[in-house]
Amino acid sequence: MDLALSQEQAAVRRLAKEFVDREIAPHATEWDRAESIDRSVVTQLGELGFLGLTIPEEYGGSGGDHLSYCLVTEELGRGDSAVRGVLSVSLGLVAKSVAAWGSEEQKHQWLPGLCSGEAIGCFGLTEPGTGSDAAHLTTRARRADGATGDWVIDGTKMFITNGTWADVVLLFARTGEDPGHRGVSAFLVPAGTPGLTRREIHGKLGLRGQATAELVLEGVRVPDSARLGPEGKGFSVAMSALAKGRMSVAAGCVGIAQACLDAAVGYAGQREQFGTPIAGHQLVQELISDIAVDVAAARLLTWQVADHIERGLPFDTEASVAKLYAGEAAVRAANNALQVFGGYGYIDEYPVGKLLRDARVMTLYEGTSQIHKLLIGRALTGVSAF
């Protein structure tokens, strides 16, 4: 077992850190208040090759391994989780799904733009009435002109990251009469297709700079060539994307926790109470130590997922373990950091309030903490509790 980074991985991490420190972290509070990140950041992510990580170069990607991908998403999470979410969805859920399931025509049509940042993707799975129970989604696609004709799609999707920015929607709809996951197919729907309307959701607790949307599809017509993967296998497309996506969320949580640690250590060395810096107070050191342990544990669990992917080993359960622990750890780290800051942590002039708000959603999306406990339990016992 060798936990040392290769020269290439260390270089990618350094490049990401410098980019975050220069182009993202200084603007995070401003973007949070405005409820919108600067879209030019997406272009910069593409220019650096970050939006093409793990995608073959023949399709416009930048190659690289999954640990490098984790290192980049961790740094982006440290700077601003709203930016990390743009990359995690457009690359981690959409581009990687096209690379894994797409035809050659689909790969050449969509991957170069997604990898360069000229195009952005969103993942249309969650609906107003189906979140954790995604296998029972109600959006429906029906054949328009016989067995091999176009598809007409009707339905509503909710809480869609990148929803109003996206150029393509990886959309999941029911195409057959089979119940549950067996009747679901996946489609690549261009965002400008007639009948597709998008409404941005404002007033979120965290990830405020991220474009989150409701998508409404009314008679949206796409050719059969827009279908991604075999008919009826859409749920497999979604679950394979989410298994790796959970690694990306976990890495982003490590970044949040690391930002909490950096902020708490810095502030404790400067703030004085009772005539001495609070870094010298035992209970403040306890808070900081708890953050440091959570950072280290979450990071190693996340790196383990990347290692399993690279070695071709099963990783679904490991991804659930990492996502569950890192999500909860990010919330604990932010709570502890806010306690170190005291009253100043409660105003957005300081970073820890935003870190807490951004961390809180990590226990909800791409599988709630409770769902991941059930997934881990099922893997251990062989018995499904849901």
Short mmCIF file of the C-alpha atoms (twelve columns), coordinates in Angstrom:
data_MODEL
# 
_entry.id   MODEL 
# 
loop_
_atom_site.group_PDB 
_atom_site.id 
_atom_site.type_symbol 
_atom_site.label_atom_id 
_atom_site.label_alt_id 
_atom_site.label_comp_id 
_atom_site.label_asym_id 
_atom_site.label_seq_id 
_atom_site.Cartn_x 
_atom_site.Cartn_y 
_atom_site.Cartn_z 
_atom_site.pdbx_PDB_model_num 
ATOM 1   C CA . MET A 1   0.000   0.000  0.000   1 
ATOM 2   C CA . ASP A 2   1.447   3.318  -1.133  1 
ATOM 3   C CA . LEU A 3   -0.494  6.457  -0.242  1 
ATOM 4   C CA . ALA A 4   2.051   8.824  -1.785  1 
ATOM 5   C CA . LEU A 5   0.876   10.888 -4.746  1 
ATOM 6   C CA . SER A 6   2.626   10.440 -8.068  1 
ATOM 7   C CA . GLN A 7   4.387   13.423 -9.621  1 
ATOM 8   C CA . GLU A 8   1.453   13.880 -12.002 1 
ATOM 9   C CA . GLN A 9   -1.107  13.753 -9.206  1 
ATOM 10  C CA . ALA A 10  0.879   16.193 -7.073  1 
ATOM 11  C CA . ALA A 11  1.106   18.564 -10.052 1 
ATOM 12  C CA . VAL A 12  -2.661  18.386 -10.656 1 
ATOM 13  C CA . ARG A 13  -3.333  19.062 -6.975  1 
ATOM 14  C CA . ARG A 14  -0.953  22.028 -6.969  1 
ATOM 15  C CA . LEU A 15  -2.510  23.444 -10.145 1 
ATOM 16  C CA . ALA A 16  -6.008  23.115 -8.653  1 
ATOM 17  C CA . LYS A 17  -4.956  24.702 -5.357  1 
ATOM 18  C CA . GLU A 18  -3.351  27.687 -7.055  1 
ATOM 19  C CA . PHE A 19  -6.396  28.167 -9.288  1 
ATOM 20  C CA . VAL A 20  -8.805  27.988 -6.338  1 
ATOM 21  C CA . ASP A 21  -6.743  30.392 -4.227  1 
ATOM 22  C CA . ARG A 22  -6.507  32.871 -7.102  1 
ATOM 23  C CA . GLU A 23  -9.828  32.644 -8.968  1 
ATOM 24  C CA . ILE A 24  -12.440 31.118 -6.654  1 
ATOM 25  C CA . ALA A 25  -11.881 31.590 -2.918  1 
ATOM 26  C CA . PRO A 26  -11.604 35.425 -3.105  1 
ATOM 27  C CA . HIS A 27  -15.036 35.603 -4.790  1 
ATOM 28  C CA . ALA A 28  -16.949 32.911 -2.865  1 
ATOM 29  C CA . THR A 29  -18.741 35.314 -0.505  1 
ATOM 30  C CA . GLU A 30  -19.673 37.673 -3.324  1 
ATOM 31  C CA . TRP A 31  -21.073 34.833 -5.446  1 
ATOM 32  C CA . ASP A 32  -22.961 33.455 -2.474  1 
ATOM 33  C CA . ARG A 33  -24.623 36.817 -1.821  1 
ATOM 34  C CA . ALA A 34  -25.440 37.270 -5.518  1 
ATOM 35  C CA . GLU A 35  -26.712 33.670 -5.812  1 
ATOM 36  C CA . SER A 36  -24.604 33.202 -8.936  1 
ATOM 37  C CA . ILE A 37  -21.019 32.258 -9.635  1 
ATOM 38  C CA . ASP A 38  -19.171 33.907 -12.504 1 
ATOM 39  C CA . ARG A 39  -19.804 31.675 -15.505 1 
ATOM 40  C CA . SER A 40  -16.343 32.423 -16.890 1 
ATOM 41  C CA . VAL A 41  -15.046 30.057 -14.206 1 
ATOM 42  C CA . VAL A 42  -16.503 27.165 -16.226 1 
ATOM 43  C CA . THR A 43  -14.422 28.170 -19.229 1 
ATOM 44  C CA . GLN A 44  -11.330 28.329 -17.026 1 
ATOM 45  C CA . LEU A 45  -12.048 24.860 -15.649 1 
ATOM 46  C CA . GLY A 46  -12.167 23.621 -19.231 1 
ATOM 47  C CA . GLU A 47  -8.954  25.371 -20.211 1 
ATOM 48  C CA . LEU A 48  -7.134  23.740 -17.291 1 
ATOM 49  C CA . GLY A 49  -8.371  20.311 -18.371 1 
ATOM 50  C CA . PHE A 50  -10.360 19.776 -15.179 1 
ATOM 51  C CA . LEU A 51  -13.677 19.252 -17.018 1 
ATOM 52  C CA . GLY A 52  -12.111 16.445 -19.044 1 
ATOM 53  C CA . LEU A 53  -10.494 14.422 -16.263 1 
ATOM 54  C CA . THR A 54  -10.762 10.634 -16.816 1 
ATOM 55  C CA . ILE A 55  -12.305 11.209 -20.284 1 
ATOM 56  C CA . PRO A 56  -10.171 9.785  -23.158 1 
ATOM 57  C CA . GLU A 57  -8.231  12.363 -25.129 1 
ATOM 58  C CA . GLU A 58  -9.726  11.141 -28.415 1 
ATOM 59  C CA . TYR A 59  -13.035 12.661 -27.298 1 
ATOM 60  C CA . GLY A 60  -11.548 15.938 -26.083 1 
ATOM 61  C CA . GLY A 61  -10.805 14.796 -22.554 1 
ATOM 62  C CA . SER A 62  -7.608  15.203 -20.590 1 
ATOM 63  C CA . GLY A 63  -7.302  11.609 -19.343 1 
ATOM 64  C CA . GLY A 64  -5.896  11.154 -15.870 1 
ATOM 65  C CA . ASP A 65  -6.999  8.859  -13.078 1 
ATOM 66  C CA . HIS A 66  -9.797  9.024  -10.537 1 
ATOM 67  C CA . LEU A 67  -7.563  10.095 -7.664  1 
ATOM 68  C CA . SER A 68  -6.544  13.156 -9.679  1 
ATOM 69  C CA . TYR A 69  -10.250 13.828 -10.169 1 
ATOM 70  C CA . CYS A 70  -10.756 13.569 -6.390  1 
ATOM 71  C CA . LEU A 71  -7.889  15.961 -5.726  1 
ATOM 72  C CA . VAL A 72  -9.400  18.579 -8.040  1 
ATOM 73  C CA . THR A 73  -12.909 18.246 -6.597  1 
ATOM 74  C CA . GLU A 74  -11.486 18.476 -3.086  1 
ATOM 75  C CA . GLU A 75  -9.739  21.744 -3.899  1 
ATOM 76  C CA . LEU A 76  -12.855 23.142 -5.564  1 
ATOM 77  C CA . GLY A 77  -14.882 22.155 -2.493  1 
ATOM 78  C CA . ARG A 78  -12.369 23.979 -0.338  1 
ATOM 79  C CA . GLY A 79  -12.826 27.137 -2.390  1 
ATOM 80  C CA . ASP A 80  -16.556 27.109 -3.190  1 
ATOM 81  C CA . SER A 81  -18.814 24.064 -3.260  1 
ATOM 82  C CA . ALA A 82  -21.063 25.774 -5.799  1 
ATOM 83  C CA . VAL A 83  -18.231 25.620 -8.339  1 
ATOM 84  C CA . ARG A 84  -17.418 22.051 -7.355  1 
ATOM 85  C CA . GLY A 85  -21.024 21.099 -8.032  1 
ATOM 86  C CA . VAL A 86  -20.901 22.448 -11.584 1 
ATOM 87  C CA . LEU A 87  -17.935 20.199 -12.359 1 
ATOM 88  C CA . SER A 88  -19.229 17.176 -10.465 1 
ATOM 89  C CA . VAL A 89  -22.491 17.179 -12.413 1 
ATOM 90  C CA . SER A 90  -21.332 18.219 -15.876 1 
ATOM 91  C CA . LEU A 91  -18.281 15.933 -15.852 1 
ATOM 92  C CA . GLY A 92  -18.968 13.378 -13.135 1 
ATOM 93  C CA . LEU A 93  -22.599 12.578 -13.938 1 
ATOM 94  C CA . VAL A 94  -23.105 13.623 -17.566 1 
ATOM 95  C CA . ALA A 95  -19.815 13.416 -19.490 1 
ATOM 96  C CA . LYS A 96  -18.729 10.209 -17.763 1 
ATOM 97  C CA . SER A 97  -22.104 8.638  -18.550 1 
ATOM 98  C CA . VAL A 98  -21.765 9.580  -22.218 1 
ATOM 99  C CA . ALA A 99  -18.246 8.128  -22.243 1 
ATOM 100 C CA . ALA A 100 -19.424 4.882  -20.616 1 
ATOM 101 C CA . TRP A 101 -22.771 4.341  -22.362 1 
ATOM 102 C CA . GLY A 102 -22.785 6.498  -25.490 1 
ATOM 103 C CA . SER A 103 -22.465 5.556  -29.133 1 
ATOM 104 C CA . GLU A 104 -19.475 6.858  -31.045 1 
ATOM 105 C CA . GLU A 105 -21.731 9.486  -32.590 1 
ATOM 106 C CA . GLN A 106 -22.932 10.632 -29.155 1 
ATOM 107 C CA . LYS A 107 -19.406 10.733 -27.764 1 
ATOM 108 C CA . HIS A 108 -18.125 12.882 -30.617 1 
ATOM 109 C CA . GLN A 109 -21.230 15.078 -30.497 1 
ATOM 110 C CA . TRP A 110 -21.168 15.925 -26.795 1 
ATOM 111 C CA . LEU A 111 -17.870 15.125 -25.094 1 
ATOM 112 C CA . PRO A 112 -15.562 17.724 -26.731 1 
ATOM 113 C CA . GLY A 113 -17.851 20.582 -25.677 1 
ATOM 114 C CA . LEU A 114 -18.446 19.220 -22.181 1 
ATOM 115 C CA . CYS A 115 -14.713 18.734 -21.631 1 
ATOM 116 C CA . SER A 116 -13.762 22.192 -22.914 1 
ATOM 117 C CA . GLY A 117 -16.437 24.031 -20.947 1 
ATOM 118 C CA . GLU A 118 -18.126 25.238 -24.125 1 
ATOM 119 C CA . ALA A 119 -21.089 23.106 -23.081 1 
ATOM 120 C CA . ILE A 120 -22.512 22.246 -19.659 1 
ATOM 121 C CA . GLY A 121 -24.561 19.197 -18.748 1 
ATOM 122 C CA . CYS A 122 -27.226 18.569 -16.120 1 
ATOM 123 C CA . PHE A 123 -28.612 15.320 -14.691 1 
ATOM 124 C CA . GLY A 124 -32.396 15.069 -14.916 1 
ATOM 125 C CA . LEU A 125 -33.340 12.327 -12.465 1 
ATOM 126 C CA . THR A 126 -35.020 13.820 -9.365  1 
ATOM 127 C CA . GLU A 127 -38.697 14.760 -9.597  1 
ATOM 128 C CA . PRO A 128 -41.067 16.665 -7.281  1 
ATOM 129 C CA . GLY A 129 -42.393 13.358 -5.934  1 
ATOM 130 C CA . THR A 130 -39.395 11.047 -6.335  1 
ATOM 131 C CA . GLY A 131 -35.982 11.643 -4.779  1 
ATOM 132 C CA . SER A 132 -34.628 8.643  -2.918  1 
ATOM 133 C CA . ASP A 133 -37.296 6.554  -4.682  1 
ATOM 134 C CA . ALA A 134 -35.956 7.399  -8.142  1 
ATOM 135 C CA . ALA A 135 -36.943 4.014  -9.627  1 
ATOM 136 C CA . HIS A 136 -40.572 5.152  -9.522  1 
ATOM 137 C CA . LEU A 137 -40.121 8.369  -11.503 1 
ATOM 138 C CA . THR A 138 -43.170 9.445  -13.500 1 
ATOM 139 C CA . THR A 139 -41.701 11.437 -16.413 1 
ATOM 140 C CA . ARG A 140 -42.775 9.490  -19.494 1 
ATOM 141 C CA . ALA A 141 -41.383 9.087  -23.010 1 
ATOM 142 C CA . ARG A 142 -43.626 7.520  -25.663 1 
ATOM 143 C CA . ARG A 143 -42.962 6.549  -29.247 1 
ATOM 144 C CA . ALA A 144 -44.276 9.152  -31.648 1 
ATOM 145 C CA . ASP A 145 -44.150 7.364  -35.000 1 
ATOM 146 C CA . GLY A 146 -44.092 3.633  -34.541 1 
ATOM 147 C CA . ALA A 147 -41.480 1.310  -33.098 1 
ATOM 148 C CA . THR A 148 -38.390 3.120  -34.382 1 
ATOM 149 C CA . GLY A 149 -39.609 6.711  -34.465 1 
ATOM 150 C CA . ASP A 150 -39.038 9.773  -32.336 1 
ATOM 151 C CA . TRP A 151 -39.790 9.960  -28.630 1 
ATOM 152 C CA . VAL A 152 -42.139 12.511 -27.048 1 
ATOM 153 C CA . ILE A 153 -41.359 13.292 -23.398 1 
ATOM 154 C CA . ASP A 154 -43.619 14.798 -20.730 1 
ATOM 155 C CA . GLY A 155 -42.845 15.365 -17.063 1 
ATOM 156 C CA . THR A 156 -41.167 17.538 -14.449 1 
ATOM 157 C CA . LYS A 157 -37.713 17.384 -12.869 1 
ATOM 158 C CA . MET A 158 -36.750 19.152 -9.645  1 
ATOM 159 C CA . PHE A 159 -33.574 20.369 -7.893  1 
ATOM 160 C CA . ILE A 160 -31.497 20.007 -11.067 1 
ATOM 161 C CA . THR A 161 -27.956 21.363 -10.647 1 
ATOM 162 C CA . ASN A 162 -26.834 23.399 -13.693 1 
ATOM 163 C CA . GLY A 163 -30.459 23.279 -14.824 1 
ATOM 164 C CA . THR A 164 -30.695 26.796 -16.282 1 
ATOM 165 C CA . TRP A 165 -27.118 26.801 -17.564 1 
ATOM 166 C CA . ALA A 166 -27.052 23.401 -19.221 1 
ATOM 167 C CA . ASP A 167 -26.739 22.826 -22.944 1 
ATOM 168 C CA . VAL A 168 -27.753 19.180 -22.627 1 
ATOM 169 C CA . VAL A 169 -29.951 17.328 -20.144 1 
ATOM 170 C CA . LEU A 170 -29.199 13.693 -19.351 1 
ATOM 171 C CA . LEU A 171 -32.857 12.895 -18.792 1 
ATOM 172 C CA . PHE A 172 -34.464 9.787  -17.330 1 
ATOM 173 C CA . ALA A 173 -38.005 8.850  -18.332 1 
ATOM 174 C CA . ARG A 174 -40.320 5.873  -18.195 1 
ATOM 175 C CA . THR A 175 -40.546 4.214  -21.629 1 
ATOM 176 C CA . GLY A 176 -42.232 0.919  -20.832 1 
ATOM 177 C CA . GLU A 177 -44.980 -0.587 -18.760 1 
ATOM 178 C CA . ASP A 178 -42.652 -2.541 -16.491 1 
ATOM 179 C CA . PRO A 179 -42.752 -1.259 -12.899 1 
ATOM 180 C CA . GLY A 180 -39.792 0.249  -11.101 1 
ATOM 181 C CA . HIS A 181 -36.359 0.531  -12.627 1 
ATOM 182 C CA . ARG A 182 -37.031 -1.887 -15.506 1 
ATOM 183 C CA . GLY A 183 -39.172 0.615  -17.387 1 
ATOM 184 C CA . VAL A 184 -36.737 3.576  -17.355 1 
ATOM 185 C CA . SER A 185 -34.597 4.807  -20.274 1 
ATOM 186 C CA . ALA A 186 -32.036 7.617  -20.575 1 
ATOM 187 C CA . PHE A 187 -31.992 10.398 -23.172 1 
ATOM 188 C CA . LEU A 188 -29.633 13.232 -24.135 1 
ATOM 189 C CA . VAL A 189 -31.974 16.183 -24.625 1 
ATOM 190 C CA . PRO A 190 -30.566 19.453 -26.021 1 
ATOM 191 C CA . ALA A 191 -31.643 22.270 -23.711 1 
ATOM 192 C CA . GLY A 192 -33.085 24.314 -26.571 1 
ATOM 193 C CA . THR A 193 -35.566 21.637 -27.619 1 
ATOM 194 C CA . PRO A 194 -39.106 23.060 -27.958 1 
ATOM 195 C CA . GLY A 195 -41.331 22.184 -25.024 1 
ATOM 196 C CA . LEU A 196 -38.552 22.263 -22.431 1 
ATOM 197 C CA . THR A 197 -38.829 25.152 -19.966 1 
ATOM 198 C CA . ARG A 198 -36.527 25.879 -17.030 1 
ATOM 199 C CA . ARG A 199 -37.066 27.849 -13.834 1 
ATOM 200 C CA . GLU A 200 -34.205 28.699 -11.493 1 
ATOM 201 C CA . ILE A 201 -34.783 28.003 -7.805  1 
ATOM 202 C CA . HIS A 202 -33.728 30.872 -5.535  1 
ATOM 203 C CA . GLY A 203 -33.477 31.163 -1.774  1 
ATOM 204 C CA . LYS A 204 -31.499 27.973 -1.143  1 
ATOM 205 C CA . LEU A 205 -29.850 27.534 2.251   1 
ATOM 206 C CA . GLY A 206 -26.472 26.669 0.705   1 
ATOM 207 C CA . LEU A 207 -24.819 26.249 -2.690  1 
ATOM 208 C CA . ARG A 208 -26.419 29.573 -3.470  1 
ATOM 209 C CA . GLY A 209 -24.067 30.379 -6.346  1 
ATOM 210 C CA . GLN A 210 -25.078 27.234 -8.187  1 
ATOM 211 C CA . ALA A 211 -27.834 27.310 -10.818 1 
ATOM 212 C CA . THR A 212 -30.465 24.897 -9.461  1 
ATOM 213 C CA . ALA A 213 -33.651 24.519 -11.458 1 
ATOM 214 C CA . GLU A 214 -37.015 22.955 -12.096 1 
ATOM 215 C CA . LEU A 215 -37.363 21.511 -15.608 1 
ATOM 216 C CA . VAL A 216 -40.786 21.087 -17.221 1 
ATOM 217 C CA . LEU A 217 -41.135 18.963 -20.352 1 
ATOM 218 C CA . GLU A 218 -44.294 19.298 -22.412 1 
ATOM 219 C CA . GLY A 219 -44.305 17.340 -25.649 1 
ATOM 220 C CA . VAL A 220 -40.505 17.457 -25.955 1 
ATOM 221 C CA . ARG A 221 -39.625 15.517 -29.108 1 
ATOM 222 C CA . VAL A 222 -36.240 13.847 -29.602 1 
ATOM 223 C CA . PRO A 223 -35.016 11.254 -32.119 1 
ATOM 224 C CA . ASP A 224 -34.266 7.691  -31.095 1 
ATOM 225 C CA . SER A 225 -30.577 8.551  -31.599 1 
ATOM 226 C CA . ALA A 226 -30.854 10.706 -28.448 1 
ATOM 227 C CA . ARG A 227 -31.398 7.606  -26.319 1 
ATOM 228 C CA . LEU A 228 -28.324 6.829  -24.179 1 
ATOM 229 C CA . GLY A 229 -27.797 3.116  -23.697 1 
ATOM 230 C CA . PRO A 230 -30.341 0.359  -24.358 1 
ATOM 231 C CA . GLU A 231 -34.044 0.967  -23.950 1 
ATOM 232 C CA . GLY A 232 -35.102 0.032  -20.426 1 
ATOM 233 C CA . LYS A 233 -31.562 0.358  -19.034 1 
ATOM 234 C CA . GLY A 234 -31.785 3.985  -17.982 1 
ATOM 235 C CA . PHE A 235 -31.797 3.186  -14.296 1 
ATOM 236 C CA . SER A 236 -28.503 1.317  -14.738 1 
ATOM 237 C CA . VAL A 237 -27.103 4.433  -16.446 1 
ATOM 238 C CA . ALA A 238 -28.238 6.587  -13.518 1 
ATOM 239 C CA . MET A 239 -26.942 4.282  -10.776 1 
ATOM 240 C CA . SER A 240 -23.543 3.794  -12.428 1 
ATOM 241 C CA . ALA A 241 -23.187 7.573  -12.669 1 
ATOM 242 C CA . LEU A 242 -24.236 8.131  -9.071  1 
ATOM 243 C CA . ALA A 243 -21.833 5.500  -7.703  1 
ATOM 244 C CA . LYS A 244 -18.872 7.496  -9.021  1 
ATOM 245 C CA . GLY A 245 -20.671 10.771 -8.342  1 
ATOM 246 C CA . ARG A 246 -20.765 9.939  -4.650  1 
ATOM 247 C CA . MET A 247 -16.977 9.813  -4.669  1 
ATOM 248 C CA . SER A 248 -16.959 13.321 -6.118  1 
ATOM 249 C CA . VAL A 249 -19.371 14.595 -3.448  1 
ATOM 250 C CA . ALA A 250 -17.245 12.941 -0.752  1 
ATOM 251 C CA . ALA A 251 -14.136 14.649 -2.112  1 
ATOM 252 C CA . GLY A 252 -15.974 17.979 -2.105  1 
ATOM 253 C CA . CYS A 253 -16.902 17.363 1.526   1 
ATOM 254 C CA . VAL A 254 -13.237 16.778 2.337   1 
ATOM 255 C CA . GLY A 255 -12.583 20.174 0.781   1 
ATOM 256 C CA . ILE A 256 -15.254 21.824 2.943   1 
ATOM 257 C CA . ALA A 257 -13.811 20.207 6.072   1 
ATOM 258 C CA . GLN A 258 -10.288 21.255 5.088   1 
ATOM 259 C CA . ALA A 259 -11.487 24.841 4.621   1 
ATOM 260 C CA . CYS A 260 -13.047 24.661 8.096   1 
ATOM 261 C CA . LEU A 261 -9.758  23.436 9.539   1 
ATOM 262 C CA . ASP A 262 -7.738  26.135 7.808   1 
ATOM 263 C CA . ALA A 263 -10.145 28.855 8.953   1 
ATOM 264 C CA . ALA A 264 -10.339 27.600 12.551  1 
ATOM 265 C CA . VAL A 265 -6.568  27.284 12.963  1 
ATOM 266 C CA . GLY A 266 -5.966  30.721 11.447  1 
ATOM 267 C CA . TYR A 267 -8.588  32.443 13.549  1 
ATOM 268 C CA . ALA A 268 -7.566  30.705 16.793  1 
ATOM 269 C CA . GLY A 269 -4.043  32.016 16.387  1 
ATOM 270 C CA . GLN A 270 -5.234  35.606 15.990  1 
ATOM 271 C CA . ARG A 271 -8.230  35.954 18.290  1 
ATOM 272 C CA . GLU A 272 -7.439  36.790 21.905  1 
ATOM 273 C CA . GLN A 273 -9.590  36.140 24.966  1 
ATOM 274 C CA . PHE A 274 -8.552  36.298 28.612  1 
ATOM 275 C CA . GLY A 275 -5.291  37.916 27.533  1 
ATOM 276 C CA . THR A 276 -4.045  35.120 25.267  1 
ATOM 277 C CA . PRO A 277 -4.780  33.703 21.772  1 
ATOM 278 C CA . ILE A 278 -7.638  31.225 21.972  1 
ATOM 279 C CA . ALA A 279 -5.393  28.637 20.294  1 
ATOM 280 C CA . GLY A 280 -3.947  28.143 23.775  1 
ATOM 281 C CA . HIS A 281 -7.304  27.174 25.271  1 
ATOM 282 C CA . GLN A 282 -7.755  23.447 25.747  1 
ATOM 283 C CA . LEU A 283 -11.339 23.232 24.552  1 
ATOM 284 C CA . VAL A 284 -10.540 25.229 21.412  1 
ATOM 285 C CA . GLN A 285 -7.770  22.754 20.662  1 
ATOM 286 C CA . GLU A 286 -10.310 19.963 21.132  1 
ATOM 287 C CA . LEU A 287 -12.582 21.535 18.517  1 
ATOM 288 C CA . ILE A 288 -9.695  21.930 16.076  1 
ATOM 289 C CA . SER A 289 -8.454  18.385 16.704  1 
ATOM 290 C CA . ASP A 290 -11.917 16.964 16.023  1 
ATOM 291 C CA . ILE A 291 -11.982 18.781 12.667  1 
ATOM 292 C CA . ALA A 292 -8.511  17.474 11.770  1 
ATOM 293 C CA . VAL A 293 -9.479  13.859 12.515  1 
ATOM 294 C CA . ASP A 294 -12.619 14.153 10.379  1 
ATOM 295 C CA . VAL A 295 -10.606 15.622 7.484   1 
ATOM 296 C CA . ALA A 296 -8.050  12.828 7.584   1 
ATOM 297 C CA . ALA A 297 -10.591 10.006 7.877   1 
ATOM 298 C CA . ALA A 298 -12.878 11.364 5.146   1 
ATOM 299 C CA . ARG A 299 -9.944  11.897 2.809   1 
ATOM 300 C CA . LEU A 300 -8.656  8.329  3.156   1 
ATOM 301 C CA . LEU A 301 -12.135 6.837  2.670   1 
ATOM 302 C CA . THR A 302 -12.538 8.898  -0.506  1 
ATOM 303 C CA . TRP A 303 -9.122  7.969  -1.856  1 
ATOM 304 C CA . GLN A 304 -10.010 4.315  -1.269  1 
ATOM 305 C CA . VAL A 305 -12.945 4.631  -3.677  1 
ATOM 306 C CA . ALA A 306 -10.680 6.087  -6.360  1 
ATOM 307 C CA . ASP A 307 -8.204  3.250  -5.802  1 
ATOM 308 C CA . HIS A 308 -10.921 0.617  -6.203  1 
ATOM 309 C CA . ILE A 309 -12.121 2.206  -9.455  1 
ATOM 310 C CA . GLU A 310 -8.609  2.291  -10.893 1 
ATOM 311 C CA . ARG A 311 -7.986  -1.355 -9.979  1 
ATOM 312 C CA . GLY A 312 -11.294 -2.543 -11.388 1 
ATOM 313 C CA . LEU A 313 -12.645 -3.598 -7.990  1 
ATOM 314 C CA . PRO A 314 -16.254 -3.216 -6.800  1 
ATOM 315 C CA . PHE A 315 -16.685 0.236  -5.281  1 
ATOM 316 C CA . ASP A 316 -20.392 0.892  -4.783  1 
ATOM 317 C CA . THR A 317 -20.383 0.153  -1.047  1 
ATOM 318 C CA . GLU A 318 -17.065 1.947  -0.547  1 
ATOM 319 C CA . ALA A 319 -18.565 4.994  -2.289  1 
ATOM 320 C CA . SER A 320 -21.558 4.905  0.063   1 
ATOM 321 C CA . VAL A 321 -19.268 4.635  3.091   1 
ATOM 322 C CA . ALA A 322 -17.152 7.570  1.898   1 
ATOM 323 C CA . LYS A 323 -20.125 9.749  0.981   1 
ATOM 324 C CA . LEU A 324 -21.932 9.005  4.254   1 
ATOM 325 C CA . TYR A 325 -18.912 9.686  6.446   1 
ATOM 326 C CA . ALA A 326 -17.578 12.694 4.536   1 
ATOM 327 C CA . GLY A 327 -20.995 14.365 4.336   1 
ATOM 328 C CA . GLU A 328 -21.622 14.069 8.044   1 
ATOM 329 C CA . ALA A 329 -17.992 14.978 8.785   1 
ATOM 330 C CA . ALA A 330 -18.278 18.199 6.771   1 
ATOM 331 C CA . VAL A 331 -21.277 19.256 8.878   1 
ATOM 332 C CA . ARG A 332 -19.422 18.443 12.108  1 
ATOM 333 C CA . ALA A 333 -16.325 20.287 10.911  1 
ATOM 334 C CA . ALA A 334 -18.324 23.387 10.002  1 
ATOM 335 C CA . ASN A 335 -20.176 23.330 13.321  1 
ATOM 336 C CA . ASN A 336 -16.915 23.037 15.213  1 
ATOM 337 C CA . ALA A 337 -15.265 25.786 13.184  1 
ATOM 338 C CA . LEU A 338 -18.210 28.092 13.826  1 
ATOM 339 C CA . GLN A 339 -17.815 27.397 17.549  1 
ATOM 340 C CA . VAL A 340 -14.158 28.451 17.334  1 
ATOM 341 C CA . PHE A 341 -15.188 31.707 15.669  1 
ATOM 342 C CA . GLY A 342 -17.939 32.366 18.195  1 
ATOM 343 C CA . GLY A 343 -20.277 35.209 17.292  1 
ATOM 344 C CA . TYR A 344 -18.138 36.242 14.331  1 
ATOM 345 C CA . GLY A 345 -18.812 32.870 12.736  1 
ATOM 346 C CA . TYR A 346 -22.464 33.827 12.488  1 
ATOM 347 C CA . ILE A 347 -21.954 36.630 9.963   1 
ATOM 348 C CA . ASP A 348 -20.905 36.152 6.350   1 
ATOM 349 C CA . GLU A 349 -17.910 38.468 6.650   1 
ATOM 350 C CA . TYR A 350 -16.209 35.281 7.857   1 
ATOM 351 C CA . PRO A 351 -16.247 32.002 5.892   1 
ATOM 352 C CA . VAL A 352 -17.545 29.390 8.316   1 
ATOM 353 C CA . GLY A 353 -21.249 30.273 8.094   1 
ATOM 354 C CA . LYS A 354 -21.206 29.625 4.347   1 
ATOM 355 C CA . LEU A 355 -19.221 26.429 4.878   1 
ATOM 356 C CA . LEU A 356 -21.897 25.190 7.284   1 
ATOM 357 C CA . ARG A 357 -24.713 26.058 4.879   1 
ATOM 358 C CA . ASP A 358 -22.933 24.376 1.974   1 
ATOM 359 C CA . ALA A 359 -22.088 21.316 4.053   1 
ATOM 360 C CA . ARG A 360 -25.646 20.701 5.158   1 
ATOM 361 C CA . VAL A 361 -26.931 19.678 1.723   1 
ATOM 362 C CA . MET A 362 -24.184 17.076 1.396   1 
ATOM 363 C CA . THR A 363 -26.170 14.810 3.707   1 
ATOM 364 C CA . LEU A 364 -29.193 15.101 1.388   1 
ATOM 365 C CA . TYR A 365 -28.308 14.869 -2.301  1 
ATOM 366 C CA . GLU A 366 -26.900 11.947 -4.267  1 
ATOM 367 C CA . GLY A 367 -28.366 9.742  -1.564  1 
ATOM 368 C CA . THR A 368 -29.334 10.940 1.909   1 
ATOM 369 C CA . SER A 369 -27.270 9.750  4.840   1 
ATOM 370 C CA . GLN A 370 -30.142 7.445  5.769   1 
ATOM 371 C CA . ILE A 371 -30.274 5.880  2.305   1 
ATOM 372 C CA . HIS A 372 -26.529 5.227  2.390   1 
ATOM 373 C CA . LYS A 373 -26.863 3.503  5.754   1 
ATOM 374 C CA . LEU A 374 -29.444 1.203  4.170   1 
ATOM 375 C CA . LEU A 375 -27.197 0.557  1.158   1 
ATOM 376 C CA . ILE A 376 -24.289 -0.323 3.434   1 
ATOM 377 C CA . GLY A 377 -26.570 -2.469 5.586   1 
ATOM 378 C CA . ARG A 378 -27.866 -4.337 2.532   1 
ATOM 379 C CA . ALA A 379 -24.314 -5.016 1.362   1 
ATOM 380 C CA . LEU A 380 -23.374 -6.407 4.780   1 
ATOM 381 C CA . THR A 381 -26.480 -8.505 5.453   1 
ATOM 382 C CA . GLY A 382 -27.775 -9.363 2.004   1 
ATOM 383 C CA . VAL A 383 -31.202 -8.119 3.096   1 
ATOM 384 C CA . SER A 384 -32.829 -5.013 1.603   1 
ATOM 385 C CA . ALA A 385 -34.579 -2.785 4.123   1 
ATOM 386 C CA . PHE A 386 -36.207 -0.599 1.467   1 
# 
